[in-house]
Amino acid sequence: MSTNNNIKTYGFGVVAQGFYNYLETNKEEERLHTVIIKNPTKIRKGINATIETTNSNTARDRDMRVIVELISSADEAYGIVVENLEIGKKVVSANKKLIAENLETIVKAEKENDGIFLYEGAVCGSIPIIRVLNDLYANEQVKEIKGIFNGSSNYILSQLFSKEVSYDEALFQAQKLGFAEADPSSDVGGYDALYKLIIVTAHAFGKIIRPQEVLNIGIEALAKSDIEFAKKYNLKIKLVAKASLKEDQLTLTVLPTLVANNNDLYNIENEYNGVVIDSENIGEQFYKGKGAGSLPTGAVVYSDLKAIDNNYSYSYKKLEAENYKLTDEEKIAVIVSVKESIDVEILNVENLYSIDKRRKRFLATITIEELKRNKHNIQKQGISILAIEDEFLIEELINASLKEEVLTI
Ligand SMILES: NC(=O)c1ccc[n+]([C@@H]2O[C@H](COP(=O)([O-])OP(=O)(O)OC[C@H]3O[C@@H](n4cnc5c(N)ncnc54)[C@H](OP(=O)(O)O)[C@@H]3O)[C@@H](O)[C@H]2O)c1
């Protein structure tokens, strides 16, 4: 039998099963030749393909046309992806950590060996944001890209705002519904959103930045009083990942952020993701869609397969053209809440306004560099940081503070 058209899938979990569903619906299930899994005793949905366990010695799959890498570990996925690209294979993945940490090596292996590497499923589930950036924005100057990139933390935040539940209850519910991993630290710590930000930055601005270089603060330190504070002003808190360009300087952050009801991200709830792109000539565009799940992610993995069938590959046009620098010097407006025993000055904040008489809650400006330097302190001391997304809010909060219309939550 000819194997020219064959597909080999690494992993048969949530996303791979969604992908298989699309193969079945489109009568292409016979293309799936081999499925590699980890646990041979697990009961599987009936598929016709050969099921094998990992043979870590040989990741090179010479007799397959397309390799679909959908395993959970980034480290184990590295060999599968890079070694197959090195022999010119066409590879699909949805592994954001793998891609964010190794994009330069992966693109090199792809280009030098005439392989193809597509990974739409790695960022924002069903929203085809990589394709949009690679195609539409290849010739357009992006000024800013921001969004809600992590469905698990967004689900938790939605529950905290709409119901009287604790953070732990909301997290448990997210895990029960399959939106959060058993180990949720990557989601709620802002790492998952950071990996996705690194990937979109490479496409939007042509700059590959290492995840360790970027400030990411998750939602773990948010207190009930932060939610009450936001509600009182008719605001919401969202975990916002953002990359913006000023002159040739790029600023990247992942931060819990206060958003007002006229912000596109305000109404993104539960497992949905949202992306806003601001660019020179097109202006603002806003995308919303399911950020995770078997079928929404399986749909874009299948669409990557069809793109490969049509010989599509990412052009990375900006990667060769741009030479922007990452900067941490930008000052951002934040709300800082500290416990009674802690002096807010440890953070080296500026323009401090007390906005809550009873609690130690302040409006301040601070550089990203300072937040980065203090990240460990912030986490250890349970300090909550809320960035302010909307300019007019800063003024409103200052006015309230000056008039002593301060909140007394
Ligand atoms: N879940 C989502 O909604 C979503 C959305 C976007 C992107 N992603 C990404 O998609 C990828 C897959 O996620 P998932 O949710 O489908 O994971 P999952 O449900 O945990 O499934 C992982 C699969 O990989 C297999 N596996 C693990 N290690 C392996 C190894 N070394 N060799 C071969 N197979 C191995 C597992 O085998 P067993 O079946 O034997 O345990 C399982 O079938 C991850 O990179 C994830 O970040 C997921």
The ligand as a MOL file (V3000), in Angstrom:
LIG
                    3D

  0  0  0     0  0            999 V3000
M  V30 BEGIN CTAB
M  V30 COUNTS 48 52 0 0 0
M  V30 BEGIN ATOM
M  V30 1 N -6.9510 20.6460 25.2360 0
M  V30 2 C -7.0870 21.7700 24.5310 0
M  V30 3 O -8.1750 22.3460 24.4800 0
M  V30 4 C -5.9190 22.3490 23.7920 0
M  V30 5 C -6.1040 23.5360 23.0540 0
M  V30 6 C -5.0380 24.0520 22.3130 0
M  V30 7 C -3.8100 23.4120 22.3310 0
M  V30 8 N -3.6510 22.2630 23.0760 0 CHG=1
M  V30 9 C -2.3380 21.6060 23.0320 0
M  V30 10 O -2.4960 20.3910 22.2950 0
M  V30 11 C -1.6110 19.3880 22.8020 0
M  V30 12 C -2.4120 18.1740 23.2300 0
M  V30 13 O -3.2900 18.5560 24.2640 0
M  V30 14 P -4.4610 17.5750 24.7640 0
M  V30 15 O -5.3420 18.4300 25.5970 0
M  V30 16 O -5.0380 16.8380 23.6230 0 CHG=-1
M  V30 17 O -3.6440 16.5970 25.7100 0
M  V30 18 P -4.1810 15.2460 26.4050 0
M  V30 19 O -5.6520 15.1470 26.3200 0
M  V30 20 O -3.5280 15.1910 27.7360 0
M  V30 21 O -3.5860 14.0940 25.4850 0
M  V30 22 C -2.2170 13.8860 25.3630 0
M  V30 23 C -1.9950 12.6590 24.5360 0
M  V30 24 O -0.6050 12.5260 24.3350 0
M  V30 25 C -0.2210 11.1770 24.6200 0
M  V30 26 N 1.1710 11.2290 25.0500 0
M  V30 27 C 1.7030 11.8570 26.1160 0
M  V30 28 N 3.0430 11.7510 26.1020 0
M  V30 29 C 3.3490 11.0200 24.9920 0
M  V30 30 C 4.5410 10.5460 24.4110 0
M  V30 31 N 5.7080 10.8120 24.9640 0
M  V30 32 N 4.4560 9.8780 23.2410 0
M  V30 33 C 3.2830 9.6280 22.6600 0
M  V30 34 N 2.1130 10.0300 23.1640 0
M  V30 35 C 2.1510 10.7140 24.3200 0
M  V30 36 C -1.1890 10.7080 25.6810 0
M  V30 37 O -1.2030 9.3030 25.6640 0
M  V30 38 P -2.2490 8.4390 26.5270 0
M  V30 39 O -3.5410 8.5970 25.8010 0
M  V30 40 O -1.6940 7.0890 26.4470 0
M  V30 41 O -2.2470 9.0580 27.8970 0
M  V30 42 C -2.4810 11.3580 25.1720 0
M  V30 43 O -3.0860 10.5610 24.1970 0
M  V30 44 C -0.8310 20.0530 23.9540 0
M  V30 45 O 0.3580 20.5770 23.4540 0
M  V30 46 C -1.7590 21.1980 24.3690 0
M  V30 47 O -1.0430 22.2800 24.9590 0
M  V30 48 C -4.6740 21.7280 23.8050 0
M  V30 END ATOM
M  V30 BEGIN BOND
M  V30 1 1 1 2
M  V30 2 2 2 3
M  V30 3 1 2 4
M  V30 4 1 4 5
M  V30 5 2 4 48
M  V30 6 2 5 6
M  V30 7 1 6 7
M  V30 8 2 7 8
M  V30 9 1 8 9
M  V30 10 1 8 48
M  V30 11 1 9 10
M  V30 12 1 9 46
M  V30 13 1 10 11
M  V30 14 1 11 12
M  V30 15 1 11 44
M  V30 16 1 12 13
M  V30 17 1 13 14
M  V30 18 2 14 15
M  V30 19 1 14 16
M  V30 20 1 14 17
M  V30 21 1 17 18
M  V30 22 2 18 19
M  V30 23 1 18 20
M  V30 24 1 18 21
M  V30 25 1 21 22
M  V30 26 1 22 23
M  V30 27 1 23 24
M  V30 28 1 23 42
M  V30 29 1 24 25
M  V30 30 1 25 26
M  V30 31 1 25 36
M  V30 32 1 26 27
M  V30 33 1 26 35
M  V30 34 2 27 28
M  V30 35 1 28 29
M  V30 36 1 29 30
M  V30 37 2 29 35
M  V30 38 1 30 31
M  V30 39 2 30 32
M  V30 40 1 32 33
M  V30 41 2 33 34
M  V30 42 1 34 35
M  V30 43 1 36 37
M  V30 44 1 36 42
M  V30 45 1 37 38
M  V30 46 2 38 39
M  V30 47 1 38 40
M  V30 48 1 38 41
M  V30 49 1 42 43
M  V30 50 1 44 45
M  V30 51 1 44 46
M  V30 52 1 46 47
M  V30 END BOND
M  V30 END CTAB
M  END
